[in-house]
Amino acid sequence: MQDELAALSSDDVHVVALRSDHVVQGLDSGQPNVVVLAVRAVAHAARTDTFLPPCPRVFSGSGVRCRS
């Protein structure tokens, strides 16, 4: 259902944190850097009144997968 939810917006980035459990922001079993990067991308887009960059430009590496 997350794909459908992300598709409701014309300006979305959908990324999966592959090495996290349900709590992505958790320090022990999560990938909090994914959350930090996402928040920074949204804040920058809001401040500059621009669209979000494509997912691969925000997130990279083996620990994430961009979804379309």
HELIX and SHEET records of a PDB file:
HELIX    1   1 GLN A    2  ALA A    6  1                                   5    
HELIX    2   2 PRO A   32  THR A   48  1                                  17    
HELIX    3   3 CYS A   55  VAL A   58  1                                   4    
SHEET    1   A 2 HIS A  14  ALA A  17  0                                        
SHEET    2   A 2 VAL A  64  ARG A  67 -1                                        
END                                                                             
